[in-house]
Amino acid sequence: MIKNIKNTYVGTKVRLDNNDFTECSFTNCILEFAGEGPVSLNKCSFANCQWAFVGPAQTTMQFLQSMYHGMGDGGRAIVEGTFENIKRGTTKA
């Protein structure tokens, strides 16, 4: 992973995959996550940023949306259960 320490990002697009950000500042940025590598965000600040899922991460989000809206109560239960597990920190690979 690429280490980024105390960097300031303003008005730019930042790809998060395969990066470790520590004490960085993001202002008016688009933060992109593709799901192609690990990301670490430690003690960073964010002001007026947009988060964007692209590539495989976007495909995953679209799949979850399809499950939630297209599979009835069962699909909604799977998606909601997935997010509950994320909140508890009990997700499985």
ChimeraX commands (.cxc) that place a marker at each C-alpha (Angstrom):
marker #1 position 0.00,0.00,0.00 radius 0.5
marker #1 position 1.10,3.53,-0.69 radius 0.5
marker #1 position 1.48,5.58,2.50 radius 0.5
marker #1 position 0.09,9.14,2.43 radius 0.5
marker #1 position 0.88,11.06,5.62 radius 0.5
marker #1 position -0.43,14.55,6.44 radius 0.5
marker #1 position -1.23,15.30,2.80 radius 0.5
marker #1 position -3.84,17.90,1.84 radius 0.5
marker #1 position -6.18,17.22,-1.07 radius 0.5
marker #1 position -8.38,20.06,-2.39 radius 0.5
marker #1 position -10.78,19.95,-5.32 radius 0.5
marker #1 position -9.43,16.74,-6.78 radius 0.5
marker #1 position -10.40,13.15,-7.46 radius 0.5
marker #1 position -8.61,10.70,-5.15 radius 0.5
marker #1 position -8.54,6.95,-5.80 radius 0.5
marker #1 position -8.59,5.22,-2.42 radius 0.5
marker #1 position -7.69,1.65,-3.45 radius 0.5
marker #1 position -4.24,0.44,-2.32 radius 0.5
marker #1 position -3.61,3.57,-0.25 radius 0.5
marker #1 position -3.03,4.23,3.43 radius 0.5
marker #1 position -4.02,7.77,4.44 radius 0.5
marker #1 position -2.93,9.04,7.86 radius 0.5
marker #1 position -3.80,12.52,9.16 radius 0.5
marker #1 position -4.73,13.69,5.66 radius 0.5
marker #1 position -7.21,16.43,4.85 radius 0.5
marker #1 position -9.74,16.16,2.02 radius 0.5
marker #1 position -11.74,19.22,0.93 radius 0.5
marker #1 position -14.14,19.39,-2.03 radius 0.5
marker #1 position -12.83,16.05,-3.30 radius 0.5
marker #1 position -14.35,13.08,-5.03 radius 0.5
marker #1 position -13.18,9.97,-3.19 radius 0.5
marker #1 position -13.32,6.90,-5.43 radius 0.5
marker #1 position -13.35,3.31,-4.22 radius 0.5
marker #1 position -13.23,0.48,-6.75 radius 0.5
marker #1 position -12.78,-2.49,-4.45 radius 0.5
marker #1 position -9.50,-3.41,-6.12 radius 0.5
marker #1 position -7.31,-3.17,-3.03 radius 0.5
marker #1 position -7.22,-2.33,0.66 radius 0.5
marker #1 position -7.77,1.18,2.01 radius 0.5
marker #1 position -6.81,2.67,5.35 radius 0.5
marker #1 position -8.12,6.05,6.58 radius 0.5
marker #1 position -6.65,7.05,9.95 radius 0.5
marker #1 position -7.34,10.37,11.67 radius 0.5
marker #1 position -8.30,12.05,8.38 radius 0.5
marker #1 position -10.68,14.98,7.97 radius 0.5
marker #1 position -13.30,15.37,5.24 radius 0.5
marker #1 position -15.10,18.56,4.19 radius 0.5
marker #1 position -17.67,18.70,1.41 radius 0.5
marker #1 position -16.45,15.49,-0.23 radius 0.5
marker #1 position -18.36,13.07,-2.43 radius 0.5
marker #1 position -17.87,9.31,-2.20 radius 0.5
marker #1 position -18.02,7.33,-5.43 radius 0.5
marker #1 position -18.11,3.58,-5.93 radius 0.5
marker #1 position -16.58,2.66,-9.31 radius 0.5
marker #1 position -15.66,-0.56,-11.12 radius 0.5
marker #1 position -16.22,-3.74,-9.09 radius 0.5
marker #1 position -17.43,-1.75,-6.06 radius 0.5
marker #1 position -20.10,-0.08,-8.21 radius 0.5
marker #1 position -21.15,-3.49,-9.52 radius 0.5
marker #1 position -21.49,-4.74,-5.93 radius 0.5
marker #1 position -23.62,-1.74,-4.99 radius 0.5
marker #1 position -25.85,-2.29,-8.02 radius 0.5
marker #1 position -26.22,-5.98,-7.09 radius 0.5
marker #1 position -27.24,-5.10,-3.52 radius 0.5
marker #1 position -29.73,-2.56,-4.87 radius 0.5
marker #1 position -31.20,-5.19,-7.22 radius 0.5
marker #1 position -31.54,-7.65,-4.35 radius 0.5
marker #1 position -33.17,-5.08,-2.10 radius 0.5
marker #1 position -35.69,-3.86,-4.67 radius 0.5
marker #1 position -36.17,-6.96,-6.82 radius 0.5
marker #1 position -36.33,-9.94,-4.45 radius 0.5
marker #1 position -39.15,-8.87,-2.16 radius 0.5
marker #1 position -38.96,-9.29,1.60 radius 0.5
marker #1 position -36.23,-11.94,1.33 radius 0.5
marker #1 position -33.91,-9.66,-0.63 radius 0.5
marker #1 position -34.50,-6.76,1.73 radius 0.5
marker #1 position -33.73,-9.03,4.71 radius 0.5
marker #1 position -30.43,-10.18,3.15 radius 0.5
marker #1 position -29.27,-6.64,2.42 radius 0.5
marker #1 position -30.36,-5.27,5.80 radius 0.5
marker #1 position -28.73,-8.25,7.54 radius 0.5
marker #1 position -25.51,-7.58,5.64 radius 0.5
marker #1 position -25.44,-3.96,6.81 radius 0.5
marker #1 position -26.24,-4.98,10.39 radius 0.5
marker #1 position -23.25,-7.32,10.29 radius 0.5
marker #1 position -21.09,-4.48,8.98 radius 0.5
marker #1 position -22.22,-2.25,11.86 radius 0.5
marker #1 position -21.34,-5.01,14.36 radius 0.5
marker #1 position -18.03,-5.75,12.70 radius 0.5
marker #1 position -18.97,-9.38,12.08 radius 0.5
marker #1 position -18.68,-9.58,8.31 radius 0.5
marker #1 position -17.15,-12.70,6.80 radius 0.5
marker #1 position -14.93,-12.85,3.74 radius 0.5
marker link #1:1,2 radius 0.2
marker link #1:2,3 radius 0.2
marker link #1:3,4 radius 0.2
marker link #1:4,5 radius 0.2
marker link #1:5,6 radius 0.2
marker link #1:6,7 radius 0.2
marker link #1:7,8 radius 0.2
marker link #1:8,9 radius 0.2
marker link #1:9,10 radius 0.2
marker link #1:10,11 radius 0.2
marker link #1:11,12 radius 0.2
marker link #1:12,13 radius 0.2
marker link #1:13,14 radius 0.2
marker link #1:14,15 radius 0.2
marker link #1:15,16 radius 0.2
marker link #1:16,17 radius 0.2
marker link #1:17,18 radius 0.2
marker link #1:18,19 radius 0.2
marker link #1:19,20 radius 0.2
marker link #1:20,21 radius 0.2
marker link #1:21,22 radius 0.2
marker link #1:22,23 radius 0.2
marker link #1:23,24 radius 0.2
marker link #1:24,25 radius 0.2
marker link #1:25,26 radius 0.2
marker link #1:26,27 radius 0.2
marker link #1:27,28 radius 0.2
marker link #1:28,29 radius 0.2
marker link #1:29,30 radius 0.2
marker link #1:30,31 radius 0.2
marker link #1:31,32 radius 0.2
marker link #1:32,33 radius 0.2
marker link #1:33,34 radius 0.2
marker link #1:34,35 radius 0.2
marker link #1:35,36 radius 0.2
marker link #1:36,37 radius 0.2
marker link #1:37,38 radius 0.2
marker link #1:38,39 radius 0.2
marker link #1:39,40 radius 0.2
marker link #1:40,41 radius 0.2
marker link #1:41,42 radius 0.2
marker link #1:42,43 radius 0.2
marker link #1:43,44 radius 0.2
marker link #1:44,45 radius 0.2
marker link #1:45,46 radius 0.2
marker link #1:46,47 radius 0.2
marker link #1:47,48 radius 0.2
marker link #1:48,49 radius 0.2
marker link #1:49,50 radius 0.2
marker link #1:50,51 radius 0.2
marker link #1:51,52 radius 0.2
marker link #1:52,53 radius 0.2
marker link #1:53,54 radius 0.2
marker link #1:54,55 radius 0.2
marker link #1:55,56 radius 0.2
marker link #1:56,57 radius 0.2
marker link #1:57,58 radius 0.2
marker link #1:58,59 radius 0.2
marker link #1:59,60 radius 0.2
marker link #1:60,61 radius 0.2
marker link #1:61,62 radius 0.2
marker link #1:62,63 radius 0.2
marker link #1:63,64 radius 0.2
marker link #1:64,65 radius 0.2
marker link #1:65,66 radius 0.2
marker link #1:66,67 radius 0.2
marker link #1:67,68 radius 0.2
marker link #1:68,69 radius 0.2
marker link #1:69,70 radius 0.2
marker link #1:70,71 radius 0.2
marker link #1:71,72 radius 0.2
marker link #1:72,73 radius 0.2
marker link #1:73,74 radius 0.2
marker link #1:74,75 radius 0.2
marker link #1:75,76 radius 0.2
marker link #1:76,77 radius 0.2
marker link #1:77,78 radius 0.2
marker link #1:78,79 radius 0.2
marker link #1:79,80 radius 0.2
marker link #1:80,81 radius 0.2
marker link #1:81,82 radius 0.2
marker link #1:82,83 radius 0.2
marker link #1:83,84 radius 0.2
marker link #1:84,85 radius 0.2
marker link #1:85,86 radius 0.2
marker link #1:86,87 radius 0.2
marker link #1:87,88 radius 0.2
marker link #1:88,89 radius 0.2
marker link #1:89,90 radius 0.2
marker link #1:90,91 radius 0.2
marker link #1:91,92 radius 0.2
marker link #1:92,93 radius 0.2
view
